[in-house]
Amino acid sequence: MNTEITIREAVKSDIPVLLQYEQEVVKAERPMDPTIRSSDVTYYNLDMLMENPRATVMVACDGDKIVATGYALEKPARHYLDHETYAYFGFMYTEPDYRSKGINGKIVSALQDWSTKAGLTEIRLHVYNDNEPAIRAYEKKGFKRHMIEMRLRTES
């Protein structure tokens, strides 16, 4: 493991690794969400995110190896809020051997910088209630718990 972690914007040639990491995110979230299908699942349209001028995909690299990911996407806000759009952060993943080293924080900082340059003052993300390590990491970066989504599965 290199000591110098670099953060850069993802490029098309990164997509095979990013697709692998996407599946790791799905695998990690399945135990926290019984509604995720057991068959093949994809969350992100990486091509669309990379081509969108109002989005960015960032990667953290240890040398040439991608070890963490994240994206920011401008989304429209609800009409009654004090902002018209906001930055939504997603695809927050760090390889297990690289966790607890502040790398996710570096990705979040890079995404925050991008959001600021894009004129976005509100930033939001979703995290599962049971994912305490992730919640603590986001709280370290200044995020506050905001809303709890409730669900109920009824018999059909």
PEZI-V56443 format. One record per residue. N is the residue number from 1. PSI is psi as a letter, one per 20 degrees, with the letter a starting at -180 (NA if undefined). BURIAL is 1 if it has 9 or more other C-alpha atoms within 8 Angstrom, else 0. Layout:
n = <N	N>
psi = <PSI	PSI>
burial = <BURIAL	BURIAL>
//
This chain:
n = <1	2	3	4	5	6	7	8	9	10	11	12	13	14	15	16	17	18	19	20	21	22	23	24	25	26	27	28	29	30	31	32	33	34	35	36	37	38	39	40	41	42	43	44	45	46	47	48	49	50	51	52	53	54	55	56	57	58	59	60	61	62	63	64	65	66	67	68	69	70	71	72	73	74	75	76	77	78	79	80	81	82	83	84	85	86	87	88	89	90	91	92	93	94	95	96	97	98	99	100	101	102	103	104	105	106	107	108	109	110	111	112	113	114	115	116	117	118	119	120	121	122	123	124	125	126	127	128	129	130	131	132	133	134	135	136	137	138	139	140	141	142	143	144	145	146	147	148	149	150	151	152	153	154	155	156>
psi = <p	q	h	o	p	q	p	r	q	q	r	h	i	i	g	g	g	h	h	g	h	g	h	h	g	g	g	h	h	g	h	i	n	i	i	p	q	i	a	p	p	q	h	q	n	h	g	g	g	h	i	p	i	k	r	q	p	q	q	p	p	n	c	i	p	p	i	q	r	q	q	p	p	p	q	p	r	q	h	j	r	j	q	h	r	r	p	p	p	a	l	o	p	p	q	g	i	j	q	k	j	j	g	h	h	h	g	g	g	g	h	g	g	g	g	g	h	j	j	p	i	p	p	q	r	q	p	q	h	i	m	g	g	g	g	g	g	h	h	h	j	i	q	q	p	g	q	p	p	q	q	p	p	q	p	NA>
burial = <0	0	0	0	1	0	1	0	0	1	0	0	0	0	1	0	0	1	0	0	1	1	1	0	1	1	0	0	0	1	0	0	0	0	0	0	0	0	0	0	1	0	0	0	0	0	0	0	1	1	0	0	0	0	1	1	1	1	1	1	1	1	0	0	0	1	1	1	1	1	1	1	1	1	0	0	1	0	0	0	0	0	0	1	1	1	1	1	1	1	1	1	1	1	0	0	0	1	1	0	0	0	1	1	1	1	1	1	0	1	1	1	0	1	1	1	0	0	0	1	0	0	1	0	0	0	0	0	0	0	0	0	0	0	1	0	1	1	1	0	0	0	0	0	0	0	0	0	0	0	0	0	0	0	0	0>
//
